Amino acid sequence: MSWRYRCESCNEVSGWMGRVDAERTRDAHQAARHPGMKPAGEHLESNAERMDPRLWLYVLAGCAALGILRWIINL
């Protein structure tokens, strides 16, 4: 899973990286652009948040379709 840092106060977004690196990027950004305060609207986001929640339904339906097709062919 990859992570990135987003600061909505100054519209800065990092690239995708590991969690520890994203936290370091956040700390460096706060020290450079917002010293002494925590900007509103900043957060770490993972690429797991972007995954379509219906994906498991599609995978399950595909597996069921393949199972039924195999059952029909073996009759």
C-alpha positions in Angstrom: 0.0 0.0 0.0 1.3 3.4 -0.9 0.7 6.7 0.9 1.0 10.4 0.0 0.8 13.7 1.8 -1.8 16.3 0.9 -1.8 19.9 2.2 -5.0 21.6 1.1 -3.9 25.0 2.6 -1.2 25.4 -0.1 -2.4 22.8 -2.6 0.7 20.7 -2.3 0.6 16.9 -2.9 3.5 14.5 -2.7 4.0 11.5 -4.8 3.1 7.9 -3.7 5.6 6.4 -1.2 5.8 4.4 1.9 4.0 5.5 5.1 7.2 6.5 7.0 8.4 8.6 4.0 5.0 10.3 3.7 5.1 11.2 7.4 8.6 12.6 6.9 7.4 14.6 3.9 4.6 16.0 6.1 7.0 17.0 8.8 9.4 18.6 6.4 6.6 20.5 4.7 5.2 21.7 8.0 8.7 23.0 9.1 9.3 24.7 5.8 5.9 26.2 4.9 3.9 26.3 8.1 6.4 26.6 11.0 4.9 26.5 14.5 1.4 25.5 13.3 -0.5 22.6 11.9 -2.3 23.7 8.7 -6.0 22.9 8.3 -6.9 20.4 5.6 -3.7 18.3 5.7 -3.8 14.5 5.7 -2.1 11.4 4.7 -4.0 9.3 2.2 -3.5 5.8 1.0 -4.1 4.3 -2.4 -6.4 1.8 -0.7 -8.9 4.6 -0.2 -9.1 5.0 -4.0 -10.0 1.3 -4.6 -13.5 0.7 -5.9 -15.5 -1.0 -3.2 -17.5 -2.9 -5.8 -14.3 -4.6 -7.0 -14.9 -7.7 -4.7 -18.4 -8.0 -6.2 -17.0 -8.1 -9.7 -14.3 -10.6 -8.8 -16.9 -12.8 -7.0 -19.3 -12.6 -10.0 -16.5 -13.5 -12.4 -15.4 -16.5 -10.4 -19.0 -17.7 -10.2 -19.4 -17.3 -13.9 -16.3 -19.3 -14.6 -17.5 -22.0 -12.1 -20.8 -22.3 -13.9 -19.2 -22.4 -17.3 -16.9 -25.2 -16.2 -19.8 -27.1 -14.7 -21.7 -26.7 -18.0 -18.8 -27.9 -20.1 -18.3 -31.0 -17.8 -21.9 -32.1 -18.3 
